[in-house]
Amino acid sequence: MIPPPETSLLFQFWIAVYAIAQLLYFATFVVVGYFLTRTVNLVDENKPFEDDEQKLPFMVLAYPVLREDFATMHTTLVALSRTDYPRSRYRVIAIPNGDDIWNILDLRRLQKEFSFLEIMEAPPTSDPRWDIVWQAWAVNPKAYWFHQGSRCGSRDLPPKKTRQLIYLFYTLVAEMGTDWVFDYIDADSIPPSNHFRIASEGLKHYDVLQSQNVAGNLLGSIPASLHSLDHMCWDGYLYPHMSANGTHPYYVLGKGLFYRASDLLELGCFNPWIAIEDPEVGMRLWTNGRRLGIIAAPLIEEVPRTFRAGIVQRSRWMCGFFQSLAAPLQHMGMPFWRRMQARLNIVPVLSHPINVIGLPTGAYALYLFVKGADPFPLWLVALSALNIIFYAVMVSVFLRNAYHRTKLVLVKPRQRLSYMLRVNPITLFLYHVVWAIPICIGFVMFLADRGKTWRRTPKFDADHRFIEPGPEELLWERRSALPEKSAEAVGAERSSLGGEDQEKPVKAA
């Protein structure tokens, strides 16, 4: 028996909680609507590319790796071998840690097949070769982490991707100066063959370029299908609006990026004390007047194929976002109202924990409605109805966009239909409830000042099928699809590429 509102404090408390959840839902939709009103600065990929080699910007593609699977790296390097850009105008440099022996041996074996691949081992920060970094930071106040705070002057940089990129960048500046463009990808990234060509056009109009991403293994498992929605719904739909003609503080996505070396040098390169470098460096570039352009041609990457791996990965993401949106905003010189504006970037993700409250309270409200009870004020009923309409419209738009983007990696209609059945509105809603777990873990990591060590997301060469055609073009560029390889087939392929010893370091990792 439901006690009447006037005789039950618990019931009144539940109504208050329900009202707060509805107000938060509405605020989230307002923020999403705000983003959708921002202009997208899209790089025009239809313009004729520059023919004069000497007028093309020199590109350096960094390839940071940590105990990576041999076959995964091989797939990425096959894609890079098909780059449509003058060979004299780019370098591809892998950056393993100096003590990552198995990875270094794998990379040396890969060099025999891919002559363009260079290797630069990142030494420990006690090595004198790091002096160029300390000297650059010492005279650059924009490298604020080296001048203030609890880690002022610290040289004990955490062993992760950011440290590798910092070492490579300053080493190349000492060697080449700053008249070049810095790009980096993840171990499993598959860039399109015109990756550099599009960037050369985009850099005529924008200071920073961000390629969109799409998951190649979106049918690999139910968790993979749901994890891929983060790319489909956010990277591929909402995120581009952050370019906004320079009117909104943006962050970057951590791969498929292009920076001018001169800009990175001026701003102190990357902050090594953030769990992920993406959000902080993007907002620091924006604070210093650099405009963002979006490259629609996406990189293909793997998403975790288990919920556990996805939660671990997203916990690190959230920790990095919380860290970036705290003291660093003030240290980089962002004004107060701009700091508030920058924090809107995390609101759509933070809306997911509201589902933990909204789902049970909403179900109870529906139960009361069916029973004929009327405990709610009129304004709350109207707000709830409005939120339902907004949610239905938003989910419809997101899923429609997701279906459209599946054509990048799935051509057969039955495959696309299978994917959409997996990410239906019910599973999407439940997945957003699951998202509350990494948000909470990431917040605890932020409070405990954790997330400094690189926790590698396991890769399984899940996207090998995209490099199987002949050397003229990638499979995903031809919009055809092949079945996923079995684990046995991948294992046999790995053995054929160089023996059984590859399994040992992968298992050890």
KEGUZA-743194 format. One record per atom (N, C-alpha, C): x, y, z. Coordinates in steps of 0.02 Angstrom, whole numbers, plus 32768, in hexadecimal, padded with zeros to 4 digits. Layout:
XYZ...
//
This chain:
802A7FC48000800080008000802C803E80008020806C7FD2804780A97FCD802A80DC7FFD805480F4802B803A8126805B802F816880377FFB818D804B7FEE81CE802B802781FE80398032822C800C806B825A8012806D8280805480328295806B803282C080A68043829A80E68045825880E58054823181218096820D811D80BC821680E780FA81EF80DF8133821D80C98164822780F5819F824D80E381C7822A80AD81C881E780B081ED81C1807E81CF81CC8039818D81D08035816C81DB7FF5817C82217FDB817A82528008818B82967FF481D4829A7FDC820082747FFF824682737FEA824D82557FA4822882207F97822A82027F54821482327F1E81DF82597F2B81C8828A7EFA81FE82BF7EEE822182D37F23825683047F1C828F82E87EF182A182A97EFD82D682897ED682C082847E8D828282717E828268826C7E3E826B82B07E1B825882E47E3F825883287E22829F833D7E1082CF832F7E3D831583417E2F832E831C7DF1831D82DC7DEC833282B57DB1831682D37D7182D782E87D7282B983057D3782D883487D2582E983707D58830A83AF7D4B835083A57D2D837383727D4683B583647D2B83B183497CE3837F831F7CD6837483077C91836983437C63833E83717C79832F83AB7C4F836E83D57C43839783DF7C7783D484057C6F840383E47C3D840683A27C3E8430837D7C0E841883897BC783D783867BBC83BD83917B7883CB83D97B6183C984097B8F83D9844E7B7E842284537B67845084317B8B849684337B7984A184127B35848283D87B29848783B77AE8846D83E57AB1843584067ABE841A84357A8D844A846E7A80846B84867AB5849D84BB7AAC84D584A47A7D84EF84677A888524844F7A5C850C844B7A1484CF84347A0984B7842B79C684AD846D79A284AA84A479C784A484E579A684E885017992851F84E179A7856284F97996857484E3794E8597850E792B85AD850078E785E384CA78E585DF849E78B48613846B78AB8645848578778685848A788B86BA849E785C86D78460783C86BA844D780486CC841077E286FF841E77AB873383F577A8876483FB7773874583E67731874D840F76FE873283FF76BC875E83CB769B8745838E7695876B8357767887638352762D8739837E7610872C837A75C8875883A975A0877E83D475C287AA8400759D87E583D9757F87FD83ED7545883883CB7528887483D175578898839B755E88D2839B7589890D83BD7567893A83D8758F897683F9757789A283C9755089B883DD751489E383B274EB8A2D83BE74F88A3F83FB750B8A85840C75168A9C83F075598AC983BF75578AE0839D75938AFD83CE75C58B2283FE75AE8B45842C75DB8B16845A76008AD8846075E88AA7848A760B8A7F8462763F8A888420763F8A6483F6766F8A8883F976B38A6283FE76E98A8283FF772B8AA383BC773A8ADA83BD775E8AFD838077718AD9836377AE8AC8832377A98AA2830177DE8ACE82D078048AC682CE78458AE4829A786E8AAB827678928AA3823678838A71820E78A48A9281E678DC8A7F81F479198A9981D179548A6D819479618A8E815E79758A6B811F79808A7F810479C58A62811F79FB8A7481077A3E8A5880C17A4A8A8180957A648A6D804F7A6F8A8480377AB48A6080077ACF8A717FE97B0F8A5A7FA07B0F8A897F727B0A8A7A7F2A7B0C8A407F187ADD8A447F317AA08A0E7F267A6F8A147EE27A4E89DC7ECA7A3789D97E8C7A1189F97E9779CC8A237E6879B78A477E6E79778A167E77793D89E37E4D793B89B47E507902898E7E927900897E7EAE793A895C7EEE793C89877F25791D89C77F27793089F47F59791489FE7F4D78C98A027F0E78B58A0A7EFF786E89D07F1A784589937F12785F89587F2B783B895C7F777833896F7F9B786889747FE4786389AA7FF8783189E27FD578318A197FE878048A087FD877BC89E17FA477AF89CA7F98776B89A17FD3775389747FEC777F894C8026776C89788063775E89AA806D778989D780A6777F8A02809F77408A0F8061772C8A37805776EF8A12806D76B189D1807876B689A8808D767D899B80D8767E89C180FC76A689B8814476AC89C381687669899281907657899681B6761889B481FB762789F681FC76308A19823A76408A62822F762B8A82826376118AC7825A75FB8AF3823E76338B18820A76248B4081E976588B74821876768B8A824976518BBC8278766A8B9E82AB769B8B5B82AA76A38B3B82DE76CB8B1C82C3770C8B2F828777208B15826F77618B43823B777F8B3D823277C08B6081FF77E58B2D81DB78128B38819A781C8B108173784B8B40815878808B35816B78BF8B65815A78F48B418137792D8B5280F979398B3780D479738B5E80E979B18B3B80ED79EA8B5B81037A288B4E80CF7A5F8B73809A7A618B6D806C7A9B8B9780877AD58B8680717B128BB2807F7B4A8BF280567B438C2A80717B5A8C6A804F7B528C6E800B7B728C447FFF7BA58C457FBE7BC88C0F7F8E7BAE8BEA7FA37B7A8BB57F787B5E8BD67F4B7B288BFE7F1B7B3F8C2A7EF47B128C037ECF7ADD8BCE7EAD7AEF8BA97E867ABE8B8C7EB27A888B717EEC7A9C8B557F1A7A6A8B8A7F347A3B8BC47F437A558BFB7F5C7A2C8C117F2679F98C157EE87A108C277EB279E28BF27EAA79AC8BB37EAF79BE8B7E7EAB798C8B847EE379598B907F1F79728B957F5879448BD07F5179158C077F35792D8C417F2B79018C317EF778CB8C0A7EC578DD8BF57E9478AA8BC77EB578788B9B7EE1788F8B6E7F0378628B947F3378338BCB7F4E784B8BF37F7A78208C0B7F5777E18C157F1577E58C2C7EF177AB8BF87EF077748BB97EF577878B837EF777568B707F3E77438B747F6B77748B5E7FB0776A8B9A7FDE77728BB97FED773B8BF88013773D8BEF805A77568BB2807577538BA580B9776A8BA380BE77B68B9E808777D98B96808878218BD8809978448BD680CC786E8C0E80DD78998BFC80CC78E18C2E80C1790B8C2480B079518C4D80E1797B8C2C810079AB8C4F812B79DB8C3C81147A218C6980F37A438C5C80D97A868C5C81127AB98C2881147AE28C2381477B168C4981307B548C7F81537B678CA6813E7BA18C8581547BE28C9C813B7C1B8C8281547C5C8C93819E7C638C6C81C27C8A8C74820A7C8F8CB5821E7CB38CD881EE7CD08D1981FD7CEE8D5082027CB98D4181EE7C7C8D7281EF7C468D8082377C308DC082487C238DD1828C7C0E8DAE82A37BCE8D9682757BA68D7482887B698D3382AE7B768D1A82AC7BB48CDE82D17BC68CEE831A7BD68D2D832D7BD98D3E83717BEC8D1F83A57BBE8D1683947B7E8CF783C47B508CB083D47B658C8E83A37B848C4A83AE7B9C8C4B83DC7BD98C7583CC7C0A8C7783F57C478C8B843D7C388CBA84467C0A8CD084897BF98C9884B07BD68C72848F7BAB8C3B84B07B878C0484C37BB98BF384967BE68BBE84A57C168BD384DB7C488C1284DC7C5A8C2A850C7C8C8C2085547C768C2485617C358C1D85A57C1C8BD985B37BFE8BAA85847C058B68858B7BE68B32858A7C1C8B1685C37C2F8AE385C57C638AA285A27C508A9885967C0F8A5B85737BFB8A5F85297C0B8A9B850F7C198AA284CC7C358A9884D37C818A5C84E67C958A4E84FB7CDA8A5C84C47D0D8A5484847CF98A5F844D7D288AA784497D408AD584687D1A8B1C84677D2D8B2E84A37D588AFF84D27D618B0E85107D858AE4851A7DC48AAF84F47DCC8A8384FE7E068A6284BD7E198A4784BD7E568A2584817E6E8A5484517E918A3884197EA88A5E83E87ECF8A9483C67EA78A8F83C77E648AC283A57E3A8AEF83D77E178AF484127E328B1F84467E158B66842C7E0E8B80842D7DD18BC484187DC48BD083CD7DC38B9B83A67DCD8BA4835D7DCF8BB783417D8A8BE983157D8A8BFF82F57D4C8BEC82AB7D4A8BCB82947D7D8BB9824D7D808B7682437D5D8B75824D7D1B8B37824A7CF58B1C82037CF48ADA81FB7CFB8ABD81B77CFC8AC681937CB98AD181527CBB8AE1812B7C7E8AA3811C7C558A9381477C278A58813D7BFE8A5F815F7BBB8A2A815D7B958A2A81777B508A4081C17B4E8A2881E97B7D8A3982307B7C8A84823B7B828AA582147BAD8AED821B7BB58B1182097B748AFB81D67B528B1981C37B138B1381FB7ADF8AD782197ADB8ACC824E7AAB8AF6828C7ABA8AFD829C7AFB8B2582D57B0F8B6E82CB7AFA8B89828F7B088BCF82827AF78BDA82867AAC8BAE82677A868BB582697A3D8BB182B17A238B8082D67A3C8B75831A7A238BB383457A2D8BCD83497A698C0583757A768C45835D7A548C4C831B7A4D8C8683017A298C83831679E08C47831479C28C418328797C8C48837479738C31839A79A48C3A83E3799F8C8483F4799F8CAA83D279CA8CF383DD79CA8D1383C979898CF6839779688D12837D79298CFA83A378EC8CB983B678EB8C9A83D078AE8C81841778B38C82843678ED8C62847678F58C17846D78FE8BEF849D78E98BA6849A78F58B7C84A078B68B9A849C787B8B7484A2783D8B5B845D78278B308440784F8B1283FF78408AD283F778688AAE83C178598A6D83B478788A718372789E8A56837378DB8A59833979078A16831579088A1782D578F789DB82AB78F589EA826D791F89B88252794089C382117961898381E87961898D81A679628955817779628962814279978930811979A4893880E179D3895180A379AF8964807179D78982803579BB89548012798989118018799388E17FF3796A88C1801F793588D5805E792F88B4808C790088C2807A78B8888E8081788F889580777847887F80B8782588AF80E27813889D812177F2888E811677A888658142778A885A813D7742889A8150771C889E813B76DE88DB814776B788E8819176AC88B281BA76AC88BB820276A088BE822A76E288D08208771888D38227775A88FD8267775989398264773E8965829F773B894D82D27708893382BA76D1891B82E8769C88E4831576B788B482F876D9887D832076F588978352772788C7833B775188E383687783890783A37763892A8396772C894E83CC770B891E840376F388E283EF76DF88AF842076CC8892844377098883841C773D8864843877798890846A779C88D28460779B88FF848D77BD890584D1779B88E884D8776188E68519774188B285467763888485277788884C854D77A58849854877F188648513780E885E8507785688A284F8787488A7850178B588E784F778D888EF84B078F188B88491790488B8844C791E8884842578F7889483E878E5886583BD78C18858837D78E98819836978E98806832B790B87DF82FE78DB87FB82C278CF87D6829178A787A1826F78D28769826178B48736823B78D8874C81F278DC872A81CC790887398185791286FB815B79068706811D78F486CF80ED78EE86EA80A9790286C18082792386D6803F793986CF800E78FF87047FE778F587027FB478C186E57F7378D886EB7F64791986D27F24793386907F2D795786647F55793C86267F64795E85F67F29796186047EF3793D85DD7EB5794386047E7E7966863E7E90798486687E5E79A486487E3D79E0861E7E617A0485FB7E477A3F85C57E797A5285997E667A7F85657E957A9685867ED17AB885B67EC77AE685D77F027B0485FA7F2E7ACF861A7F0F7A9D863B7F367A6986087F617A4385CE7F457A35859A7F6B7A1285867FA87A3B857E7FA07A7C856A7FD77AA785A280097AB185E07FF17ABA8619801E7AC0862280487A818613802B7A48861C804F7A0885ED808B7A0385B7808B7A29858880C37A2785A781037A3F85DA80FE7A6985FC813B7A80861B81607A458634813A7A13864E815979D68616816E79A885E2814579A385AC8154797585858192798B8574819579CC854781C979E4856C820879FA85A982007A1585CC823B7A2E8601825279FC8634822879EF8669823C79C0864D824F797C861B8228796586038230792285C8825F791B85AF827B7953857482A6794D857A82E67976857F82DF79B88582831B79E285C6833C79E285FB831579E7863E833179EF8650836479B98643835979798658838A7946863E83D17954860683D7797885EB841979868617844079B68647841F79D7867484437A0386A4847079DD86AC8464799D86D88490797586BC84D77976867C84DF796B8654851A797D8672855D79688698855F793286B6859E791B86E185BE795286FC8594797E872785AE79B2870385CC79ED86C185C579F1869B85E47A27869285B87A6486A785797A60869E854C7A9986E085287AA986F285217AE9872F84FD7AFB872984B37AE98753849C7ABD874F84587AA58783842B7AC6877783EA7AC187AC83BA7AD087B983917A9287EB83667A9487FB833C7A5B87F382F37A6F87F482C77A3D87E082817A48881B82517A51885882697A518890823F7A6388AF82157A2C8899821D79EF88B681F979B6889C821B797688C18212793F88AC8231790188AD827D790488DE8298792A88E482E07935891C82FD790C8916833C78FD894B836078DB895683A278FF899483AC791889A783EB793789E38408791089E88449790C8A26846778F58A5A8461792C8A95844C791A8AC98444794D8AD8848579708AD484BC794C8AE284FE79698AB0850E79A08A7084FA79978A3D850779CA8A4B84DE7A088A5A849D79FF8A6784737A398AA3848B7A608AD784A17A3C8B1384BA7A5E8B0384F97A868ADD85257A698ACB85637A8B8AA385567ACB8A7885237AC88A4A85167B008A6584E27B318AA184C77B268ABE84987B568AAE84507B4A8A9284407B0F8A8283FB7AFD8A4C83DF7B2C8A5383A17B448A1D83807B6A8A2A83817BB589F483857BDB89F883817C2489FF83377C378A3783227C558A4282DB7C638A1D82C07CA089FD82ED7CC689DF82D87D05899482CE7D00897882D27CC4893182C47CB8892B827C7CA088F882587CB788F082127CA588EE82087C5A88CC82357C3788CC82367BED88DB827E7BD7890382847BA3891982C77B8F88E482ED7B6788B182C97B4D888382E57B1B885E83257B31883A83237B698811835E7B78883A839B7B8A887083927BB1889683CB7BC988B983F07B9088DA83CB7B64890083ED7B2F88D184107AFE889783F37AF2886784157AC6885084577AE2883E84567B23882684947B42885E84C87B49889D84B17B5288D584DF7B5688E184FF7B1188DB84D87ADD88E184F47A9988AA85277A8C886D85177AA1883685467A97884285877ABE885985807AFC886585BB7B26889885EA7B0588C585CD7ADE88F885F57ABC88E786037A7388A685FF7A63888F86187A23889485EA79E888A085A879F488A5857A79BC8860855D79AB884F8560796C880D85487955881084FF793F87D984DC794987D48494793B87AD848878FB87C8845B78D187A484447896879883F9789B876183E1787F874D839B7884875783787841877983407842878283167807874E82DE780A872182DC77DA86EB82AA77DB8704826477CD8737825D77A18751821A7791876E81FB77D1874F81C677EB876181AF782E879B817D782F87B98178786A87E58140787987BA8106789187CC80CA787C87AB808E789787D4807678D387B28063790887D58049794387AC8012796387CB7FEE799187A97FBB79B887897FDB79F5874F7FC07A0987337FCF7A4A87377F907A7587397F967AB7873D7F5B7AE287037F2B7AD587137EEB7AD786DE7EB97AC986BF7E9D7B0886D17EB67B4286B17EA27B81869D7EE17BA7866B7EDA7BD386567F127BFC868D7F267C2C86B17EF57C4786E57F047C77871C7F2F7C5987347F1B7C1D87687F437BFC874F7F897BEB87107F8D7BD786F47FCF7BC786EF7FFB7C0486DD7FDF7C3D86D880067C7B871D801E7C9187507FF27C8B879480077C9D87AB80417C71879F803B7C3087B4806F7C01878F80B07C0F874E80AD7C19872780EA7C22873281097C67874680E17C98875880FD7CD98794812B7CD287C481167CA987FF813F7C9D87EC817F7C7887BF81787C4787A881B37C23878881E67C53875C81CD7C7E873981FA7CAB8768821A7CDC879881F57CF587CA82127D2287EE824C7D00880282417CC2882482757C9C87F982B37C9287B882A97C85878B82E27C7C878383097CBD877982E57CF4877283087D3487B1832F7D4587EB83117D39882A83337D46883183727D1B881F836C7CDB882883A47CAD87FA83DF7CBC87BF83D07CD7878D84047CE3879284237D2787C684127D4D87D0842E7D8F880584667D8A883984627DB2886B84987DB6888D84A97D73889984787D4688BB848A7D07889984C27CE0885784C77CE3883584FC7CBD884C85417CD38854854A7D14886B858A7D2D88B585947D1F88DC855E7D26892485637D1B893485757CD2890B855D7CA38918856C7C5D890085B17C4988E085D57C7788CB861A7C6A888586227C50885985F07C59881585F57C4087EB861F7C7187C886537C59879F867D7C85876686557CA6874986717CDB8718864D7D0386DD86337CD986BE865F7CB3868286497C8E869486187C5786CF861E7C3C86E685EC7C0B86F285A97C2C870985AA7C6B8712856B7C9086CF85497C9A869C85717CA9865985547CB1864085377C6F8650855B7C39863C85437BF6866085027BE586A084FE7BF686C784C27BE786AB84867C0C869184907C48867784597C708636843D7C54861784627C2685DC84467C0485EF84097BDB862F84037BC8864483CB7B9E863683877BBE863683857BFF862D83467C2285E583387C3585B983697C2D857383627C44854E83297C21855383227BDE852E82EA7BBF854382A67BDB8583829D7BED8598825D7C0A858182577C528585828D7C77856F828B7CBD852482817CC4850082897C8D84B7827C7C9084A882327C9A84D882067C8884CA81BE7C8D84BA81A77CD484DE81BE7D0884CB81A87D4C848481BD7D61846981F17D40842582057D5183F581CB7D44840681A07D1283DB81677D0383D581387D3E840981347D67840781087DA183CF811E7DD083C481607DD4838D817A7DFC834D817D7DD3835381957D96831881A07D6D82F381607D5B831981297D5182F880EA7D3C82C980CF7D7182E080C47DB082B180A97DE1827B80DA7DF6828D811B7DFC825A814B7E10822781557DD8823F81537D9A821081587D6281E2811C7D5D81FD80E07D6A81D380A47D69819D80A87DA081B080C27DDA818080C87E10814B80FD7DFF816181337DDF813181667DCA80FF814A7D98811881207D6980EB81007D3980B980D27D5D80D280AE7D8E80A680827DB5806E80AA7DD6808080E47DF4804D810E7E14801A81277DE1803481387DA6800781527D727FD5811C7D5D7FED80DE7D547FC280A77D417F8E80997D777FA380A17DB67F7580957DEF7F4380CE7DF97F4D81047DD47F1E813C7DDA7F31816F7E0E7F6C81687E2D7F8281987E5F7F9A81D77E3B7F96820F7E5E7FAB824F7E407FD382777E73801082617E84803682827EBA806182BC7EA2806282CA7E60809382FA7E468072833D7E37809883747E43808083B57E2D807F83B97DE1805683E57DC6804C83E97D7E808E83F87D5A80B884247D7680F684367D54812483FA7D4C812383CD7D7E814F83937D7A813583617D4780F3835B7D4180D683307D0E80E8834A7CC980E2838D7CBF80F283AA7C7F813D83A27C6F816883AC7CA181B083A47C9681C1835C7C8581A1832C7CA681AE82E57C98819A82D47C50815F82EE7C3B814882E17BF7817882FF7BC48190833C7BD381BE835D7BA5820083377BA18218831D7BD9825682F67BD9824F82B67BB0821582977BB58209825A7B8E820C826A7B4381EE82A17B3081EF82B57AE9823782C37AD3825C82EA7AFC82A182FA7AEB82CB82BA7AE682C1828D7B1582E8824F7B1582D982267AD6829A82207AC5828781FA7A8A82A582187A4A82A3825A7A4682C0827C7A0B830C82717A09832D827A7A43837682737A46838C822D7A34836B81FB7A50837D81B57A42837181A679F8833B81BE79DD832C81B37996836281D079698376820E797A83AA822F795283EC820A795883FE81F77996843D81D479A1843F8191797D8409816B798284088129796284068130791583E4816278FD83E5816D78B4842B817D789D844E81A778C2849281B878B084C0817B78B684B4815278EA84DC811578F384D280E778B7849480DF78A1848880B4786784AB80CE782984A9810F782184CB812D77E68516811F77E9853481257825857C811C782B859180D37826856380A478318576805E7829858A804F77E18574807877B28586806C776C85D28075776185F48096778F863C809E77898660805C77918642802D77B786657FEF77C6863B7FB177B785FA7FBA77AC85CD7F82779C85A67F93775E85A87F68772C85847F7776EE85457F4D76E885487F0F76FF850E7EE476F884D57EFC772584997F06770984617F1E773184527EF3776E845A7EB17768844B7E8677A1847C7E9277DA84BA7EA577CA84EB7EB477FF84D87EF5782284C37F2677FC84AF7F65781A84707F5C784484427F33782C84057F26785184167F01789284447ED1788F84587EAD78CB84757EDD78FF849D7F0C78E784BA7F3D791684837F67793684547F7F790E84207FAB792883F27F85795983E97F44794E83C17F1D797E83E67F1879C184287F1779BF844E7F1479FD844C7F557A24844A7F8D7A00844D7FCE7A2184087FF07A2083D67FCA7A2D83927FE57A2D838980147A6A8352803A7A6C8349806B7AA2834E804E7AE8833880107AF1833A7FF27B3483827FE37B4883A87FC17B1C83ED7FB17B2E84177FF17B33840780237B0A842A80637B0E841F80837B5383E180827B6A83D2809F7BAB83F680797BE383F580377BE08418800F7C128463801A7C0F847E80227BD384C6802E7BCC84D980707BED84AE80A27BE784BB80E27C0784B880DB7C53849180AD7C6C8491809F7CB484D580817CC884EE80517C9F852F80337CAC856680687CAB855F809B7C82859180D07C7E859C80F27CC1856B80ED7CEE8573810C7D3085AE80ED7D5685C080AE7D4685F7808D7D69863980AE7D5B864F80B57D1B868F80D77D0F868E81207D23865481417D22865281867D398663818A7D838645815D7DAA8653815D7DF3869B81497E0086B481157DDD86F981007DE7872981387DD3871B81577D9A8746818E7D83874781C87DB4870F81D67DD4870C820D7E04873681FC7E42873181BD7E59875A81A77E9187A481AA7E7F87B681957E4287FB819B7E2A881281E37E2B87E782107E1687F782587E16880482717E5D87D9825F7E8C87E282757ED1882182587EF08833821A7EDB886F81FA7EF788AE82097ECE88A882347E9C88E082477E728901820B7E5288D781E07E3588F081A47E1488EC81AD7DC888F881767DA488F481787D5B8934818E7D39896C818B7D5D89AB81A37D4089CE816E7D1689C1812E7D2389E280F87CFF89B780E37CC489D680D37C8C89B380BE7C50899680787C5A895480737C5C893380327C5E891A80237C18893E7FF97BF689317FEB7BAF88F07FC57BA688C67FDC7B77888A7FB77B64889E7F7E7B36888F7F3F7B4688A47F077B1C888A7F0E7AD488B47EFE7AA488A17EFF7A5D88A87EB87A41887D7EA77A1288797E6379FA887D7E5E79AE88967E92798E88987E93794488527E85792888207EA3794787DB7E96793387CA7EB578F087F37EE478D787E27F077899880E7EF3785F882B7EB8786388587EA1782E88357E9F77E987F57E9277E987D17E8B77AA87D37ECA777F87E17F03779E87E07F417778881E7F4D774E88517F247756888E7F2D772E88997EF1770088677EC776F888707E8A76D088707E95768588507ECA766988517ED2762088977EE27607889C7EEB75C688DC7EFB75A788F47F4075BC892F7F5275A689507F8F75BF89317FD175AA88FE7FCF757F88E5800D756588B9803375968892800F75BF8864803175EC885080037625883B8021765C88257FFA769587DE7FE1768B87CF7FAB76AC878D7F8D76A587567FBE76B887607FE176F0872A800D7706871F804776D78752805776AF8749808C767E872080747642871F8031763886F88015760186B28003761786A4800A765986627FFC7675864D7FB3766A867B7F847671866A7F3D7670867E7F2076B286667EE376C286727EC7770486837E7D76FF86AF7E68772A86C37E22772F86B67E0A777586AD7DC8778086A07DB077C386DC7DBB77F186CD7DC2783287027DC87864872D7D897864876E7D90786E879A7D56787387917D3678B787967CF578B887947CD178F887D57CD9791D87D47CCB795E88117CCF798688467C9F796B88307C647954885F7C32793988817C4D78FA88597C6E78D088757C88789188A87CBF789F88977CEB78D088C67D1F78E189067D0278FE88FF7CCF7929893A7CAF794689667C90791189477C6E78E0896E7C5078AA89917C857881896E7CBD7876898B7CF3784F89C77D12787489C07D1A78B689F67D3578DD8A347D0878D98A287CC578DC8A607C9678D88A837C9C78948A5B7CA4785F8A787CA8781D8AA17CE878148A927D1A783E8AB77D5978388AF87D59785F8B037D2578878B437D2778A98B4B7CF878E38B217CC678E98B2D7C94791C8B007C9979588B057C6779838AD97C6179BC8AEB7C8F79F68B267CAD79F38B3C7CD47A2C8B107D117A3A8AE37D237A0A8AB97D5C7A158A867D527A4C8A727D157A578A3F7D097A898A587D167AD08A997D0A7ADB8AB27D0F7B1F8AAF7D557B3B8AC87D887B178AC37DCB7B348A7C7DE37B3A8A4F7DD07B0B8A0A7DE57B0F89EA7DCA7B4E89F57D8A7B5D89D97D6D7B9989F77D8D7BD78A387D9A7BD48A597DB87C0E8A3D7DFD7C1C8A2B7E217BE68A117E647BEF89CE7E637C13
//
